[in-house]
């Protein structure tokens, strides 16, 4: 009777083809009660293979749970995780949850997921040295203000230097540097013309002569102002002429 039940299961349309094989040869024939062959001689190997697959099923379940925690950590944990047996339905549930999340992410590509938002905040904190979440908004406002100031400054420099608005900052810096060089050259030329020399050593000598002459001259002028009881240099000559 037990063999009849087993044979009915093996011959069921739902049974996998590999669990039933017709016996071959007279030495392998096992006769049932009704005299028909059973074909059970290969089942131990099949059952051993199934046992190995069931153990691998648990390992696969653990791997899928780890993957699920990485991709969809906000999903609640499966309350059946602690049970000893693992069903294919459990694995399918995890895979379906991951696929659903991916499909929703593709459909709502404009709405970032929670891990994406957390990564953005963390990246902002690293870039702008923000130690706590409470400091993120103040630093954002500060960065926004500084960016506006820099944008206005660059816009004004583009206009003053008559540069195209698309010119990068490096071009602005190079242009300002060239203007500074031109101004320095012009100042040098003016100093040379003022001192009446084109030689830098002559300029140094002129300055040394001025340093030797000016302090005594200044002291003499101060004494004259005090002696004549006046405060304006232009009044010295008229006052001296009146004394003659």
C-alpha positions, 0 to 999 in steps of 0.5 A: 500500500505504501508503495502504491502511494509512492508510485501515485506521487511519482506518476503525478503530473506535478512530479518532476520527470527526474524522480520516476524512471522505468526499471531496466533489466530483470535484476532491477525489477521490483514488483508491486502488488499488482505486478507492475514495475516500480522504478524506485531504485534511483530515488536515494541519489535523487533524495540526496541531491534534494537534501543538498539543494535544500541546504544550498537554499538556506545559503541562498536565502541568507545571501538574498537577505544581505542583498535586500538589506543593501538595496532596500534597507527600509523594508521590514525584516521577514518575520519568518527569517528565524525558522529552520525551513526555507521555502522557494516562496520566501526567496521569490518574495525577496526577489520580487521586493527588490525588482519592485523597488528597481521598477519604481525607481525607474518610473520615479527617476525624478524622486531620489530614494532614501539611500541616495538622499543620505549619500547626498547629505553625507557628501555635502558634509564632507565637502564643506566640513559640516560635523552635524546634520543641524549645521547642514542648512546654515552651511547651505545658506552660507555657500549660497550667499558666497556663491552669489557674491562670487557670481556678481564679482565675476559678472562685474569683472567680465564687464569691466574687462570687456570679456565674453560672459562665457570666459572661464575664471582662468581667463579673468585672472590672466587678464587681471594679471596682464593689467597689473603688469601694465600698471607696474610698467607705467608706474616704473616709467613715471618714476623714471621720468620724475627722477630723470633717469632710466637706470635703476641704480641711479634711482636708488642713488636719487632716493638715497640723496633724498633721504639725506637731504629731506630730514635737515630741510624739513627741520629747517622749515619747521624752525622757520614756521615756529620762528615766524609764528606761521603755519603755512609754507606759502606764508614764509616768503611774504613774512620774510619780505615784511621783515626786510 
